């Protein structure tokens, strides 16, 4: 769908929050993506927006969401279009007993966003088996980028500083000698008991600190405080900010900013946000 008469981005926002944008394209046709790249001056590529807060009333940016889901298995590697969801990729891997993706089954995002943020689950990052990515530049040219050319860190990567379209990802194929279905079920059960799925959230608000109970600190700081923002942190996973539909983005920003200040006063340093805030 393309809307050149302004599009309300909250219609495709995971938490249904956001303002109007110049236009929006959702497609699985790579040629349509190229058309927009060559036509528009300001472009932003998005996935399922499961960690994205749109904090504007209007943006003169054209947003593009790619939904290509093709997966090909070669002798030594797997090729995935980056519009595939992590949950589908995890389920697909069961069919061939591939052990690269089953930990990511309950992460609601698309592969494109997972690579940019270096998504991880129970000690394994999406970049672990990554070989290289294929991107389209803003000149409409395809380009291969090797993993070694990308700086990956905990829930972060140098790809955040780039503005090209991530088209495909190539992964090393790891076939397990054991049945991975019980492992997938184990991690799903564990995640369901440690994360709150009763409300929409944007995942971890702040980057976690190793061996530090950040969620418990957030819960403690907000306990018994009057919440004026109509959103709150989960009592199950204290770093998850729970949001009801159609909440003004200003409320969410105020809670994030207030919590940032509380944590700074407590820890003495700023915590990096995991939520992507698009202004």
Helices and strands as residue ranges (DSSP letters): E 7-8, G 9-11, E 20-27, H 30-39, E 43-46, E 52-54, E 58-66, E 71-73, E 77-81, H 86-95, G 102-104, H 111-116, E 120-121, E 124-125, E 130-136, E 142-146, G 147-149, E 152-153, E 156-157, G 158-161, E 165-172, H 181-194, E 200-204, H 214-222, E 232-233, E 240-243, H 249-267, E 276-278
